[in-house]
Amino acid sequence: MSINPGVRKRSGKAWMPPGSLVHVGDQRAASTSLSIIDYNENRYEVKTAQTAEECFPFKESPTVTWINVEGISNVPLLEKLGAGFAVHPLILEDILNTDQRPKVDDMESYLYLVLKMIDYDGRHSRLTSEQVSLVLGTNFVISFQEGLRGDVFNPVRARIQNGRGRIRKSGSDYLTYALLDGIVDNYFVVLEKLGEKIEELEDVLIANPKPETIHDIHSLKRDMLFLRRSIWPLRDVVGLLLKSESSLIKDSTEIFLRDVYDHLIQAIDTIEIHREMLSGMLDIYLSSVSNRMNQVMKVLTIIATIFMPLTFLAGVYGMNFRFMPELGWRWGYPLVLLLMTVVGVLMVLYFKRKKWM
């Protein structure tokens, strides 16, 4: 039983029966599109499907088939597609919940993987993410993407079309590796862009830190936290694939999965380095603000200290008692001004000698 997509938050699914198909998340695409790439070593075919039923003949095809679903808000279509390929309702429920943690489920006849495709929007200086779900069968791979805004799979499509490398000679497990590798490689592109932004921010921090700088630092720290939450579990997912005894993962593909595992470790190390740099930059900013405040307070303290004896002299000769001896003296006023000037100059010289200013 399917439910029309209207719920956008996970809390809206509370108390529903397990396997209730409700799209949770933003509706990034107005419609759902199905693209099919069917190939083997000698042939290649690409087509666009209008209905889920057009994909069913490829389930038993002797070739390798990649079915890509873009836009997952069409719940009835996904339900039909899942039924045609015997995908469990709980797996379909996870596909429709776009806030999933990266994971892998071994369903014996197929493997289900979920991960995050991440990109960096340089125009708005923010990360964008999209959940990608992969269903790996004996001779097919079904990928589910949230929106119609493009992906990082175009190099994989080009390799299939041109017949370059091993992909046309290998099975669906190698195709899954290629899709995983494309997503992981794009993580490094994102990390490089964020690294450049951190370096620029570091230069601003040293030259002229501003109140906006602290907001940029916190924004980057949030981005790094999101990357860590997306990439760290994916390392465990690939590790489980390597340890899996599933017949869907051939021995010849494991060496390539180990390469993805190594890349994920490198990405995690880079994230940790960036996080430490940002924490250090935050400390530098707070120290810089504190030092600047100390300098201001130092100047104000010196000024107040210089004027203390001058205020005392002005106060003494401002009492206007009738019998003060200097009140009737002709040179009293200039002499007091001279005395105040000498006291001020001597105090300034003393402070400079002590290197207080």
KOLLO-323546 format. One record per residue (C-alpha): residue number from 1; x, y, z. Coordinates in Angstrom, 1 decimal. Layout:
<pts>
> NUM | X | Y | Z
...
</pts>
This chain:
<pts>
> 1 | 0.0 | 0.0 | 0.0
> 2 | 1.4 | 3.3 | -1.0
> 3 | 0.7 | 6.8 | 0.3
> 4 | 0.8 | 9.9 | -1.8
> 5 | 3.8 | 12.1 | -1.1
> 6 | 2.8 | 14.8 | 1.3
> 7 | 5.0 | 14.2 | 4.3
> 8 | 8.3 | 16.0 | 4.1
> 9 | 9.7 | 15.3 | 7.6
> 10 | 10.4 | 12.0 | 9.2
> 11 | 8.2 | 13.0 | 12.2
> 12 | 5.2 | 12.9 | 9.9
> 13 | 5.7 | 9.1 | 9.5
> 14 | 5.5 | 8.4 | 13.1
> 15 | 3.2 | 5.4 | 14.0
> 16 | 2.8 | 4.3 | 10.4
> 17 | 3.2 | 0.6 | 9.7
> 18 | 6.7 | -0.6 | 8.6
> 19 | 7.1 | -0.4 | 4.8
> 20 | 4.7 | 2.6 | 4.4
> 21 | 6.0 | 4.3 | 1.3
> 22 | 6.1 | 8.1 | 2.0
> 23 | 8.6 | 10.4 | 0.4
> 24 | 10.5 | 12.2 | 3.2
> 25 | 12.6 | 15.2 | 2.1
> 26 | 12.5 | 18.1 | -0.4
> 27 | 10.8 | 17.4 | -3.7
> 28 | 13.8 | 18.5 | -5.9
> 29 | 12.3 | 17.3 | -9.2
> 30 | 8.8 | 18.0 | -10.6
> 31 | 8.8 | 14.6 | -12.3
> 32 | 10.6 | 11.3 | -12.3
> 33 | 12.7 | 10.1 | -15.2
> 34 | 13.9 | 6.6 | -16.0
> 35 | 17.0 | 6.0 | -18.1
> 36 | 18.3 | 2.6 | -19.1
> 37 | 21.8 | 1.7 | -20.3
> 38 | 22.1 | -1.9 | -21.4
> 39 | 25.5 | -3.3 | -22.5
> 40 | 28.0 | -6.1 | -22.8
> 41 | 31.4 | -6.3 | -24.3
> 42 | 30.0 | -6.2 | -27.9
> 43 | 26.9 | -4.0 | -27.7
> 44 | 25.6 | -0.8 | -26.1
> 45 | 22.1 | 0.5 | -25.9
> 46 | 20.6 | 3.5 | -24.1
> 47 | 16.9 | 4.5 | -23.9
> 48 | 14.5 | 6.5 | -21.8
> 49 | 11.6 | 4.6 | -20.2
> 50 | 8.2 | 6.2 | -19.7
> 51 | 6.9 | 3.5 | -17.3
> 52 | 8.3 | 1.1 | -14.8
> 53 | 7.1 | -1.9 | -16.8
> 54 | 9.5 | -1.0 | -19.6
> 55 | 12.4 | -1.9 | -17.2
> 56 | 11.1 | -5.4 | -16.3
> 57 | 12.5 | -7.3 | -19.3
> 58 | 16.0 | -6.3 | -18.3
> 59 | 15.8 | -8.2 | -15.0
> 60 | 16.6 | -11.5 | -16.8
> 61 | 18.7 | -10.1 | -19.5
> 62 | 22.1 | -11.8 | -20.2
> 63 | 23.6 | -8.3 | -20.5
> 64 | 24.4 | -5.8 | -17.7
> 65 | 21.7 | -3.1 | -17.2
> 66 | 21.9 | 0.2 | -15.4
> 67 | 18.6 | 1.7 | -14.6
> 68 | 18.9 | 5.3 | -13.3
> 69 | 15.9 | 6.9 | -11.5
> 70 | 16.1 | 10.7 | -11.2
> 71 | 13.4 | 12.2 | -8.9
> 72 | 12.0 | 9.9 | -6.2
> 73 | 8.8 | 11.8 | -5.2
> 74 | 6.7 | 9.6 | -7.6
> 75 | 5.8 | 6.9 | -5.1
> 76 | 3.5 | 4.8 | -7.3
> 77 | 6.2 | 4.5 | -10.0
> 78 | 8.9 | 3.5 | -7.4
> 79 | 6.5 | 1.0 | -5.9
> 80 | 5.9 | -0.6 | -9.3
> 81 | 9.6 | -0.7 | -10.1
> 82 | 10.4 | -2.2 | -6.7
> 83 | 7.7 | -4.9 | -7.2
> 84 | 9.1 | -5.8 | -10.7
> 85 | 12.6 | -6.3 | -9.3
> 86 | 11.4 | -7.9 | -6.0
> 87 | 12.8 | -5.1 | -3.9
> 88 | 11.6 | -5.4 | -0.3
> 89 | 9.1 | -2.6 | 0.9
> 90 | 11.5 | -1.7 | 3.8
> 91 | 14.2 | -1.0 | 1.2
> 92 | 11.8 | 1.1 | -0.8
> 93 | 10.9 | 2.9 | 2.4
> 94 | 14.6 | 3.7 | 3.0
> 95 | 15.0 | 4.9 | -0.6
> 96 | 12.2 | 7.4 | -0.1
> 97 | 13.7 | 8.6 | 3.2
> 98 | 16.3 | 11.0 | 2.0
> 99 | 18.0 | 11.5 | 5.4
> 100 | 19.4 | 8.0 | 5.6
> 101 | 22.9 | 7.3 | 7.0
> 102 | 25.2 | 5.6 | 4.6
> 103 | 24.8 | 1.8 | 4.9
> 104 | 24.6 | -1.5 | 3.1
> 105 | 22.0 | -4.2 | 3.4
> 106 | 22.5 | -7.8 | 2.1
> 107 | 19.2 | -9.1 | 1.0
> 108 | 20.7 | -12.3 | -0.5
> 109 | 19.3 | -11.8 | -4.0
> 110 | 20.5 | -8.2 | -4.1
> 111 | 22.6 | -5.6 | -2.2
> 112 | 21.2 | -2.3 | -1.2
> 113 | 23.6 | 0.7 | -0.6
> 114 | 22.8 | 4.3 | 0.3
> 115 | 25.3 | 7.1 | 0.3
> 116 | 25.5 | 10.9 | -0.2
> 117 | 26.5 | 12.6 | -3.4
> 118 | 28.0 | 16.0 | -2.4
> 119 | 28.9 | 19.0 | -4.4
> 120 | 30.1 | 22.6 | -3.7
> 121 | 28.0 | 25.5 | -4.9
> 122 | 30.7 | 28.2 | -5.4
> 123 | 28.1 | 30.8 | -6.3
> 124 | 26.4 | 30.6 | -2.9
> 125 | 29.5 | 29.2 | -1.1
> 126 | 27.6 | 26.2 | 0.3
> 127 | 27.5 | 22.5 | 0.1
> 128 | 24.8 | 20.7 | -1.7
> 129 | 24.0 | 17.0 | -1.1
> 130 | 21.8 | 14.4 | -2.6
> 131 | 21.0 | 10.9 | -1.4
> 132 | 21.9 | 8.1 | -3.8
> 133 | 20.5 | 4.6 | -3.4
> 134 | 22.0 | 1.6 | -5.3
> 135 | 20.3 | -1.8 | -5.7
> 136 | 22.9 | -4.3 | -7.0
> 137 | 21.4 | -7.4 | -8.6
> 138 | 22.9 | -10.3 | -10.5
> 139 | 22.9 | -8.5 | -13.8
> 140 | 21.5 | -5.1 | -13.1
> 141 | 22.1 | -1.9 | -11.0
> 142 | 19.3 | 0.4 | -10.1
> 143 | 20.3 | 3.9 | -8.9
> 144 | 17.9 | 6.3 | -7.3
> 145 | 18.7 | 10.0 | -7.2
> 146 | 16.7 | 12.8 | -5.6
> 147 | 16.7 | 15.5 | -8.3
> 148 | 17.2 | 16.4 | -11.9
> 149 | 20.2 | 18.7 | -11.3
> 150 | 22.9 | 16.5 | -12.8
> 151 | 25.3 | 14.1 | -11.1
> 152 | 28.9 | 12.8 | -11.2
> 153 | 28.1 | 9.7 | -13.2
> 154 | 28.7 | 11.2 | -16.7
> 155 | 32.3 | 9.8 | -16.8
> 156 | 30.9 | 6.4 | -16.1
> 157 | 28.4 | 6.8 | -18.9
> 158 | 31.1 | 7.9 | -21.2
> 159 | 33.3 | 4.9 | -20.4
> 160 | 30.3 | 2.5 | -21.0
> 161 | 29.5 | 4.2 | -24.3
> 162 | 33.1 | 4.3 | -25.6
> 163 | 34.0 | 0.9 | -24.2
> 164 | 37.1 | 2.1 | -22.4
> 165 | 38.6 | 0.2 | -19.6
> 166 | 37.1 | -2.9 | -17.9
> 167 | 33.5 | -1.8 | -17.5
> 168 | 32.1 | -3.3 | -20.7
> 169 | 33.8 | -6.6 | -19.9
> 170 | 32.7 | -6.8 | -16.3
> 171 | 29.5 | -7.4 | -14.5
> 172 | 27.1 | -5.4 | -12.4
> 173 | 29.3 | -5.4 | -9.4
> 174 | 32.0 | -3.5 | -11.3
> 175 | 29.4 | -1.0 | -12.4
> 176 | 28.5 | -0.5 | -8.8
> 177 | 32.2 | 0.0 | -8.0
> 178 | 32.4 | 2.6 | -10.8
> 179 | 29.4 | 4.6 | -9.4
> 180 | 30.9 | 4.5 | -5.9
> 181 | 34.3 | 5.6 | -7.2
> 182 | 32.7 | 8.5 | -9.1
> 183 | 31.0 | 9.7 | -6.0
> 184 | 34.1 | 9.3 | -3.8
> 185 | 36.3 | 11.0 | -6.3
> 186 | 34.0 | 14.0 | -6.3
> 187 | 34.5 | 14.2 | -2.5
> 188 | 38.1 | 15.2 | -3.2
> 189 | 37.0 | 18.0 | -5.6
> 190 | 34.7 | 19.4 | -2.9
> 191 | 37.5 | 19.1 | -0.3
> 192 | 39.9 | 21.0 | -2.5
> 193 | 37.5 | 23.8 | -3.0
> 194 | 36.8 | 24.0 | 0.8
> 195 | 40.6 | 23.8 | 1.4
> 196 | 41.1 | 26.9 | -0.9
> 197 | 38.4 | 28.7 | 0.9
> 198 | 40.1 | 27.9 | 4.3
> 199 | 43.4 | 29.2 | 3.0
> 200 | 41.8 | 32.5 | 1.8
> 201 | 40.1 | 32.8 | 5.2
> 202 | 43.4 | 32.2 | 6.9
> 203 | 45.0 | 35.1 | 5.0
> 204 | 42.1 | 37.4 | 6.0
> 205 | 42.4 | 36.2 | 9.6
> 206 | 46.0 | 37.2 | 9.8
> 207 | 45.7 | 40.5 | 7.8
> 208 | 42.5 | 42.0 | 9.0
> 209 | 40.0 | 39.8 | 11.0
> 210 | 36.4 | 41.1 | 10.9
> 211 | 33.2 | 40.1 | 12.7
> 212 | 32.2 | 38.4 | 9.5
> 213 | 35.2 | 36.1 | 9.7
> 214 | 33.9 | 34.3 | 12.7
> 215 | 30.7 | 33.5 | 10.8
> 216 | 32.7 | 32.1 | 7.9
> 217 | 34.7 | 29.9 | 10.3
> 218 | 31.6 | 28.5 | 11.9
> 219 | 30.0 | 27.9 | 8.4
> 220 | 33.1 | 25.9 | 7.3
> 221 | 33.1 | 24.0 | 10.6
> 222 | 29.5 | 22.9 | 9.9
> 223 | 30.4 | 21.9 | 6.3
> 224 | 33.2 | 19.8 | 7.7
> 225 | 30.9 | 18.2 | 10.2
> 226 | 28.4 | 17.3 | 7.5
> 227 | 31.2 | 15.8 | 5.3
> 228 | 32.4 | 13.8 | 8.3
> 229 | 28.9 | 12.4 | 8.9
> 230 | 28.6 | 11.5 | 5.3
> 231 | 32.0 | 10.0 | 4.5
> 232 | 32.9 | 8.3 | 7.8
> 233 | 30.0 | 5.7 | 7.7
> 234 | 30.7 | 5.1 | 4.0
> 235 | 34.1 | 3.8 | 4.9
> 236 | 32.4 | 1.1 | 7.0
> 237 | 30.0 | 0.4 | 4.1
> 238 | 32.9 | -0.3 | 1.7
> 239 | 34.6 | -2.3 | 4.4
> 240 | 31.5 | -4.5 | 4.8
> 241 | 31.4 | -5.0 | 1.0
> 242 | 35.0 | -6.2 | 1.1
> 243 | 34.1 | -8.7 | 3.9
> 244 | 30.8 | -9.7 | 2.4
> 245 | 30.4 | -13.3 | 1.3
> 246 | 27.7 | -12.4 | -1.2
> 247 | 28.1 | -14.0 | -4.6
> 248 | 27.2 | -10.7 | -6.1
> 249 | 30.7 | -9.3 | -5.4
> 250 | 33.3 | -11.1 | -7.5
> 251 | 36.8 | -11.6 | -6.3
> 252 | 38.1 | -9.6 | -9.3
> 253 | 36.1 | -6.5 | -8.1
> 254 | 37.4 | -6.6 | -4.5
> 255 | 40.8 | -5.0 | -5.4
> 256 | 38.9 | -2.0 | -6.9
> 257 | 36.7 | -1.7 | -3.7
> 258 | 39.9 | -1.7 | -1.6
> 259 | 41.1 | 1.3 | -3.7
> 260 | 37.8 | 3.1 | -2.9
> 261 | 38.4 | 2.2 | 0.7
> 262 | 41.8 | 3.8 | 0.6
> 263 | 40.4 | 6.9 | -1.0
> 264 | 37.8 | 7.2 | 1.7
> 265 | 40.5 | 7.0 | 4.4
> 266 | 42.4 | 9.8 | 2.6
> 267 | 39.3 | 11.9 | 2.5
> 268 | 38.6 | 11.4 | 6.2
> 269 | 42.2 | 12.4 | 7.0
> 270 | 41.8 | 15.5 | 4.9
> 271 | 38.5 | 16.4 | 6.7
> 272 | 40.2 | 15.9 | 10.1
> 273 | 43.1 | 18.2 | 9.1
> 274 | 40.7 | 20.9 | 7.9
> 275 | 38.7 | 20.6 | 11.1
> 276 | 41.9 | 21.1 | 13.2
> 277 | 42.8 | 24.1 | 11.0
> 278 | 39.4 | 25.6 | 11.5
> 279 | 39.6 | 25.1 | 15.3
> 280 | 43.0 | 26.7 | 15.3
> 281 | 41.7 | 29.6 | 13.2
> 282 | 38.9 | 30.1 | 15.7
> 283 | 41.4 | 30.3 | 18.5
> 284 | 43.6 | 32.7 | 16.5
> 285 | 40.5 | 34.9 | 15.9
> 286 | 39.6 | 35.0 | 19.5
> 287 | 43.2 | 35.7 | 20.5
> 288 | 43.4 | 38.4 | 17.9
> 289 | 40.2 | 40.1 | 19.2
> 290 | 41.5 | 39.7 | 22.8
> 291 | 44.8 | 41.2 | 21.9
> 292 | 43.2 | 44.1 | 20.1
> 293 | 41.0 | 44.8 | 23.1
> 294 | 44.1 | 44.6 | 25.4
> 295 | 45.8 | 47.2 | 23.2
> 296 | 42.8 | 49.5 | 23.4
> 297 | 42.6 | 49.1 | 27.1
> 298 | 46.4 | 49.7 | 27.4
> 299 | 46.2 | 53.0 | 25.5
> 300 | 43.2 | 54.1 | 27.6
> 301 | 44.9 | 53.2 | 30.8
> 302 | 48.1 | 55.2 | 29.8
> 303 | 46.0 | 58.2 | 29.0
> 304 | 44.0 | 57.9 | 32.2
> 305 | 47.3 | 57.5 | 34.2
> 306 | 48.9 | 60.6 | 32.6
> 307 | 45.9 | 62.7 | 33.3
> 308 | 45.5 | 61.6 | 37.0
> 309 | 48.3 | 64.0 | 38.4
> 310 | 47.1 | 66.7 | 36.0
> 311 | 43.6 | 66.3 | 37.3
> 312 | 44.9 | 66.5 | 40.8
> 313 | 46.7 | 69.8 | 40.1
> 314 | 43.7 | 71.2 | 38.4
> 315 | 41.5 | 70.1 | 41.3
> 316 | 43.8 | 71.8 | 43.9
> 317 | 43.9 | 75.1 | 42.1
> 318 | 40.2 | 75.0 | 41.3
> 319 | 39.1 | 75.1 | 45.0
> 320 | 39.0 | 78.9 | 45.0
> 321 | 39.7 | 79.4 | 48.7
> 322 | 40.1 | 83.0 | 49.7
> 323 | 43.5 | 82.8 | 51.2
> 324 | 45.3 | 80.4 | 48.8
> 325 | 48.7 | 82.0 | 48.4
> 326 | 49.0 | 81.5 | 44.6
> 327 | 45.7 | 83.1 | 43.8
> 328 | 47.2 | 86.6 | 43.9
> 329 | 50.4 | 85.7 | 42.2
> 330 | 50.7 | 87.2 | 38.7
> 331 | 52.7 | 84.2 | 37.3
> 332 | 50.7 | 81.5 | 39.1
> 333 | 48.5 | 80.4 | 36.2
> 334 | 51.4 | 80.0 | 33.6
> 335 | 53.5 | 78.2 | 36.2
> 336 | 50.8 | 75.7 | 36.9
> 337 | 50.3 | 75.0 | 33.2
> 338 | 54.0 | 74.6 | 32.8
> 339 | 54.1 | 72.2 | 35.8
> 340 | 51.3 | 70.2 | 34.3
> 341 | 53.1 | 69.9 | 31.0
> 342 | 56.3 | 68.9 | 32.6
> 343 | 54.6 | 66.2 | 34.7
> 344 | 52.8 | 64.9 | 31.5
> 345 | 56.0 | 64.7 | 29.5
> 346 | 58.0 | 63.0 | 32.3
> 347 | 55.3 | 60.4 | 32.6
> 348 | 55.3 | 59.7 | 28.9
> 349 | 59.1 | 59.4 | 28.9
> 350 | 58.9 | 57.0 | 31.9
> 351 | 56.3 | 54.8 | 30.1
> 352 | 58.4 | 54.6 | 27.0
> 353 | 61.5 | 53.7 | 29.0
> 354 | 59.5 | 50.9 | 30.6
> 355 | 58.3 | 49.9 | 27.1
> 356 | 54.7 | 50.3 | 28.2
> 357 | 53.9 | 52.3 | 25.1
</pts>
